[in-house]
């Protein structure tokens, strides 16, 4: 696999070549990126239908001349926090042994989101970050509440998912389907 597959309707933003390569190396053949949160210094959180990844590179991340990619199965996470200040903030994944403390953009040490293994720094504008965090929470909820333990129904493949979601989007555009009906249909499509 030489490209990163994404969920229907999602355009993956320009990524640092090391981030793109790390995704290619770490995604399973049936996995696709559903959400992406970019931070300064090319740090990012990626969410697939099964797990969350944090990508960090460079000296500020504690990976001089290199990069690191950490992943968590959604069933291992207990929450996602978004901290915002006047100009900067942080997105923090909460898992066993990883606290959800208020990570400060300007701090040093363990609470520095540049270095914390479970956080990335973020900057304004915050509404797109908040929407991405909400989608990450939704993916976590779906994984944790699935009856079979599978995050997506095995009958839904990325290709058929794309086709079905495209059809739903066309129905919304034509006015035949409301936004709330679209959300219900999308949840049903995901097997939630």
Steps between C-alpha positions, in 0.01 A plus 500: 500500500660826390216742568302585810132412463249740652133487594249619242489874464818552701790682342821427680689827544857541383708281731872494564655216300599320824138514624369361171763224502422412864131467413576278201716277719254481791154476344352156445380418150136544608559824693440855380548844655168650614628804691820706507603768749812693401713692746813715474832337409319241286355322803169326434230274637341260252188300568401192301194284547692298765772705664666834558857590404722784618783603270792712622828590339809697575684640797203667673319166503797321652572321172810683375545444126231234515132447557272289714153361448300372796162330472218407736206272433185703575391241755817589696425872511272661756474850359624785285557846644522829316660783695494844344646831605509838335724392212603140562393178665540124495314182409562220749413130470417344834593137549605274784807649665470822302341782689273761355674790669487848356785490257644845451628611160765716669622257766804277515526141614220245531218747440653632176266384218796503260660219703210323676443167322123535524456866394564747222499880511236685296456862397211715381255466334348261757159414345648255242704339778188470718310332214785254444514424875123438496542255210782324686271468805226359277740240359609407852139465615417283201792269572428478871127444454512253214327174582745279311820678591549601137504873437338478160270233371704251303251542216603864454819533299665836439393487133134420571505748787615770257223412253227498763617821664518670159140398432393637839684829435322531165165451675588778745608729215173439315299574814357148521682438828554734797831536684366307800369222275843490333667457842264213589557331163877545532495345849297207368747460213786485750314226687450704816 
